[in-house]
Amino acid sequence: MDQGTGGSADGKQAVTDQAWKKIDALSQELWDLALRIHAHPELGFEEHQAAAWLSEALEKGGFRVERGAGRVPTAFSAVHPAKKPGPRVAILAEYDALPELGHACGHNLIAAIAVGAALGLAPFKKDLPGTLVVFGTPAEEGGGGKLKLIQAGLFRDVDAAMMVHPADQTLVDRGSLAITEVGIEFHGKAAHASSEPDKGINALDAVIQTFIGLNALRQHIRDGARVHGIITHGGQKPNIVPEHAAARFYVRAAENAYRDALVEKLRGCAEGAALATGAKLEFTLIGHEYKAIRPNQALARAFARHIEALGYPVETPEGGMGSTDMGDVSWEVPAIHPYIRIAPGMVPGHSREFCQAAKSEPAKAAMLAAAKAVAAVCVDLWTDAGLLRQAQAEFQATVKSAHRPA
């Protein structure tokens, strides 16, 4: 089947239908995989069981799996051996959990969707152009596993990348917020908090003043931007003036540059608190820093067509946005990160309710539909040269232009 004509529209649809039937045949196996990962939550870069289970499933389906891809122990790269000239398409799996909440972001489903799409296509890949690869990407929840794979060069030859995230809405071109994680520490001077407080410098007061300054700033930042934090250390005992206090913040915005500007505004709040209290400030960029997603509209339209045909109408977005290292992928290659509804009503992510939804019967149905839609977009890319040209032209115009100096 040559790229460009797909043999015929009927021929392309026939391959898609065969892949969908294969996914249906694997439905219980895929659901068992999703439930197994859900029942054994592992934090970022600790997902040894999940990575092994996913790798084994793909190997069983004929893929050649490299464990520890990019020198990341819980990452993997799985390539189908039927490689031909044509687009190299990557399907991405996530499988890390949240502390205390488990799979309250539904990454067990993301993993099963990726494997389901790949295994659905595998028996027919010999008749299709291009290359199919599945990347296992650990530690999305703050570790930036995809950034490590980007840095290791795994996306260098990829023509398009996609994954599907469970949610309480079905959305195809939803963006994300750029994010930077900031650590703030203040160093003061200990003293007896009752008999000689005048001889101390209260580091906790400096942290509190930082939050107060930040709260005053909120009125003056753009809609949709977020700066939120927690106090990670506030002293040892009430009768000791805290000589050390610390906080951690996430700074988010729809544009990478405005995110950076907000980081500097947060720095100003902390510097003002240090000046007011006499404490010494340490302001550090720590943890993860993700770019905002640039969803590829050509690929999003293709996904929308298939997911709606499968009974999931695209909805009007409600609520705010989060952040993901898929944003960084979207600045490297044409990429999409659509969402699929797994529960009725509005069930917020990162909640205990969403954790329960991620192992429900509606989640199973959504998992299968998403796997089919991903498989169909892969077939589209391999058989319709026009779609790939549109996706690449848009990528060059919207993403690459952002890197050019003004």
C-alpha positions in Angstrom: 0.0 0.0 0.0 1.8 3.2 -1.2 1.7 6.4 0.7 -0.3 9.1 -1.0 -3.1 7.0 -2.4 -3.5 4.3 0.2 -4.2 2.0 -2.7 -7.8 3.5 -2.4 -10.0 5.1 0.2 -11.6 1.7 0.5 -8.3 0.0 1.0 -7.3 2.5 3.7 -10.6 2.0 5.5 -10.2 -1.8 5.2 -6.8 -1.7 7.0 -8.3 0.6 9.7 -11.3 -1.8 10.2 -8.9 -4.7 10.5 -6.8 -2.9 13.2 -10.0 -2.0 15.1 -11.2 -5.6 15.0 -7.8 -6.7 16.4 -8.1 -4.1 19.2 -11.5 -5.5 20.0 -10.1 -9.0 20.1 -7.4 -7.8 22.5 -9.9 -5.8 24.7 -9.7 -8.0 27.8 -6.0 -8.4 27.6 -5.6 -4.6 27.3 -8.0 -4.0 30.2 -6.2 -6.5 32.4 -3.0 -4.6 31.7 -4.6 -1.3 32.6 -6.0 -2.7 35.8 -2.7 -4.3 36.8 -0.9 -1.0 36.4 -3.7 0.7 38.3 -3.4 -1.8 41.2 0.4 -1.3 41.4 1.0 2.4 41.3 4.6 3.5 40.9 6.0 7.0 41.2 8.1 8.7 38.5 11.3 6.9 37.5 10.3 4.0 39.8 7.8 2.4 37.3 9.8 -0.9 37.0 6.8 -3.2 37.0 4.7 -1.1 34.6 7.6 -0.7 32.1 8.3 -4.4 32.2 4.6 -5.4 31.7 4.3 -2.9 28.7 7.6 -4.1 27.2 6.5 -7.7 27.5 3.1 -7.1 25.8 4.8 -5.3 22.9 7.5 -8.0 22.5 4.7 -10.6 22.5 3.1 -8.6 19.6 6.3 -8.8 17.6 8.0 -5.4 18.5 11.7 -5.1 19.1 12.0 -3.5 22.5 14.9 -1.6 23.9 14.6 -1.3 27.7 16.2 1.6 29.4 16.0 3.8 26.3 17.8 7.1 26.5 19.7 5.7 29.6 16.4 6.1 31.6 15.9 2.8 33.4 12.1 2.8 33.3 11.8 4.1 29.7 11.6 1.9 26.6 11.5 2.1 22.8 9.6 -0.5 20.9 9.9 -0.6 17.1 7.9 -2.8 14.8 10.3 -4.7 12.5 8.3 -4.1 9.3 10.0 -0.8 8.5 9.6 0.8 5.1 10.2 4.3 3.5 7.6 6.7 4.9 6.7 8.5 8.1 8.1 7.4 11.4 5.2 7.6 13.8 5.5 7.5 17.5 2.8 6.5 20.0 3.7 7.6 23.6 2.8 5.7 26.8 2.8 7.2 30.3 2.5 5.0 33.4 3.7 6.9 36.5 1.3 7.5 39.4 0.8 10.2 42.0 2.0 10.1 45.6 -0.8 8.9 47.9 -3.5 9.1 45.2 -2.2 6.4 42.9 -3.5 6.5 39.3 -5.6 9.6 39.9 -4.4 11.0 36.5 -5.2 7.8 34.6 -1.8 7.0 33.3 -2.7 3.3 33.4 -5.1 4.0 30.6 -2.6 6.1 28.6 -0.3 3.1 28.7 -3.0 0.6 27.6 -4.2 2.9 24.8 -0.6 3.1 23.4 -0.1 -0.6 23.6 -3.6 -1.3 22.2 -3.1 0.9 19.2 0.3 -0.6 18.5 -0.8 -4.2 18.8 -3.9 -3.4 16.7 -1.7 -2.2 13.8 1.1 -4.8 14.2 -0.4 -7.7 12.1 -0.9 -5.4 9.2 2.2 -3.2 9.4 4.0 -5.3 6.7 1.5 -4.0 4.2 1.9 -0.3 5.3 4.7 2.2 4.6 6.7 3.9 7.3 7.8 2.9 10.8 5.8 2.4 14.0 7.5 3.0 17.3 6.1 3.1 20.9 8.0 5.2 23.4 7.6 4.4 27.1 7.9 7.8 28.8 8.2 7.7 32.6 7.8 10.4 35.2 5.4 12.8 33.5 4.3 14.0 37.0 7.3 16.2 37.6 10.2 14.2 36.4 10.2 15.1 32.7 10.9 11.7 31.2 10.1 12.9 27.7 12.7 15.7 28.1 15.3 13.0 28.8 14.3 11.1 25.7 14.4 14.2 23.6 17.9 15.0 24.9 18.9 11.4 24.1 17.9 12.0 20.5 14.9 9.5 20.3 12.7 12.0 18.6 15.3 13.2 16.1 13.8 11.1 13.2 10.2 11.1 14.3 7.7 12.6 11.9 4.6 12.7 14.2 3.9 11.8 17.8 0.7 11.2 19.7 -0.9 10.0 22.9 -4.3 10.2 24.5 -5.1 11.3 28.1 -8.2 10.3 30.1 -10.3 13.2 31.3 -13.8 14.3 32.2 -14.1 15.8 28.7 -13.3 14.7 25.1 -11.0 17.3 23.6 -8.8 17.1 20.6 -6.7 20.3 20.4 -6.5 21.4 24.0 -3.2 23.1 24.9 -1.3 23.1 28.1 0.5 25.5 30.4 4.2 26.0 30.4 5.5 25.3 33.9 8.6 25.9 36.0 9.2 24.5 39.5 10.8 26.9 42.0 12.3 26.2 45.4 12.5 29.1 47.9 14.5 28.9 51.1 15.1 31.5 53.8 17.8 31.5 56.4 17.2 33.5 59.6 18.5 33.3 63.1 17.2 31.1 66.0 16.3 32.6 69.3 13.9 31.9 72.2 10.5 32.8 70.7 9.1 34.1 74.1 12.0 35.4 76.2 14.3 36.9 73.5 12.4 37.0 70.2 14.1 40.3 69.4 17.4 38.5 68.9 16.0 36.2 66.2 15.3 36.5 62.5 12.2 34.6 61.5 12.6 32.7 58.3 9.0 31.5 58.4 7.8 35.0 58.4 9.7 35.5 55.2 8.0 32.5 53.6 4.6 33.8 54.7 5.4 37.3 53.4 6.2 35.7 50.1 2.8 34.1 49.9 1.2 37.4 50.9 3.0 39.3 48.2 2.1 36.6 45.7 -1.6 36.9 46.7 -1.5 40.6 46.0 0.1 39.9 42.6 -2.7 37.6 41.5 -5.0 40.4 40.5 -2.4 41.6 38.0 -1.5 38.4 36.1 -3.1 37.2 32.9 -6.1 35.0 33.0 -5.2 31.3 32.9 -1.8 31.8 34.4 -1.1 30.1 37.8 1.3 30.4 40.6 0.7 28.0 43.5 2.8 26.6 46.2 3.2 24.8 49.5 5.4 25.3 52.6 7.8 22.4 52.9 9.5 23.5 56.1 8.3 25.9 58.7 10.5 25.5 61.8 11.0 22.9 64.5 9.1 24.0 67.6 6.8 27.0 68.5 9.3 28.2 71.1 12.1 28.6 68.7 12.2 31.4 66.1 12.5 29.5 62.8 16.0 29.9 61.4 15.1 28.0 58.3 11.9 27.8 56.2 11.2 26.7 52.7 8.5 26.6 50.1 8.0 25.1 46.7 6.0 26.7 43.8 4.7 25.8 40.4 4.6 28.8 38.0 2.4 28.2 34.9 1.3 30.2 31.9 0.0 29.6 28.4 3.2 31.1 26.8 6.7 30.0 27.6 7.9 33.6 27.8 5.2 34.8 30.1 5.9 31.8 32.4 9.5 33.1 32.6 8.2 36.6 33.4 6.1 35.2 36.2 9.1 33.4 37.7 10.8 36.8 38.0 7.7 38.3 39.6 7.8 35.5 42.2 11.5 36.2 42.7 10.6 39.8 43.4 8.0 38.8 46.1 10.6 36.6 47.8 13.3 39.3 47.6 10.8 41.8 49.2 10.1 39.3 52.0 13.8 38.9 52.6 14.3 42.6 52.8 11.4 43.0 55.2 12.4 40.3 57.6 16.2 40.3 57.3 16.4 36.7 56.3 18.7 35.5 53.5 17.0 34.1 50.4 17.9 31.2 48.2 15.8 31.1 45.0 16.3 28.0 42.9 14.8 26.6 39.7 14.3 22.9 40.6 12.6 19.9 39.3 10.8 20.1 36.0 10.3 22.8 33.4 7.9 22.0 30.6 6.9 24.0 27.5 3.3 24.7 26.6 1.8 22.3 24.1 1.3 23.4 20.5 -1.3 20.9 19.3 -1.0 20.2 15.6 -4.4 21.1 14.1 -4.0 18.8 11.1 -3.5 15.8 13.3 -6.1 16.9 15.7 -8.7 17.1 12.9 -7.8 13.6 11.8 -8.2 12.3 15.4 -11.5 14.2 15.9 -12.9 12.5 12.8 -12.1 9.1 14.1 -13.0 9.6 17.8 -16.4 11.0 16.8 -17.1 8.1 14.5 -16.4 5.9 17.6 -19.1 7.6 19.6 -17.1 10.3 21.5 -18.3 13.8 20.3 -15.7 16.5 20.8 -16.7 18.9 23.6 -16.3 22.6 24.3 -13.4 22.9 26.8 -14.4 23.8 30.4 -12.0 24.7 33.2 -8.3 25.5 33.2 -5.3 23.6 31.9 -2.5 21.6 33.4 1.1 21.0 32.3 2.9 18.1 30.7 6.2 17.2 29.1 4.3 16.4 26.0 4.5 20.1 25.5 8.3 19.8 24.9 7.6 17.0 22.4 5.3 19.3 20.4 8.1 21.7 19.9 10.2 18.9 18.4 7.8 17.2 16.1 4.1 17.6 15.0 2.2 16.2 18.0 -1.2 15.9 19.6 -2.3 15.2 23.1 -6.1 14.8 23.0 -8.3 13.9 25.9 -11.1 11.3 26.1 -14.0 11.3 28.6 -13.9 8.3 31.1 -16.7 9.4 33.4 -20.0 11.2 33.3 -20.1 14.8 34.6 -17.1 16.7 35.8 -14.6 14.6 37.8 -11.4 16.5 38.4 -8.1 14.9 37.7 -5.7 14.3 40.6 -8.7 13.4 42.8 -9.6 10.1 44.5 -12.8 10.1 42.4 -10.8 10.2 39.2 -8.6 7.3 40.5 -11.8 5.3 40.8 -13.0 6.4 37.4 -9.7 5.2 35.8 -10.7 1.5 36.6 -14.4 1.8 35.7 -16.3 0.3 32.8 -16.6 3.7 31.0 -12.8 3.9 31.2 -12.5 0.5 29.5 -14.8 1.7 26.7 -12.8 5.0 26.3 -9.5 3.1 26.3 -10.6 0.9 23.4 -12.0 3.9 21.4 -8.9 6.0 22.0 -6.6 3.1 20.9 -8.7 2.7 17.7 -8.5 6.4 17.0 -4.8 6.5 17.4 -4.4 3.5 15.2 -6.5 5.2 12.5 -4.5 8.4 12.6 -1.3 6.2 12.1 -2.9 4.7 9.0 -3.9 8.1 7.8 -0.3 9.3 8.1 1.1 6.3 6.3 -1.3 6.4 3.4 -2.1 10.1 2.9 0.9 12.1 2.0 -1.3 15.3 2.1 -2.0 14.9 5.8 1.7 14.6 6.6 2.5 17.6 4.5 -0.2 19.7 6.2 1.1 18.6 9.7 4.7 19.5 8.8 3.8 22.8 7.2 1.8 23.8 10.2 4.6 22.7 12.5 7.1 24.8 10.6 4.8 27.8 10.6 3.7 27.8 14.3 6.5 26.1 16.3 9.7 26.7 14.4 8.8 30.4 13.8 8.6 30.9 17.6 12.3 30.1 17.8 13.3 32.8 15.3 14.6 36.0 16.8 12.2 39.0 16.5 
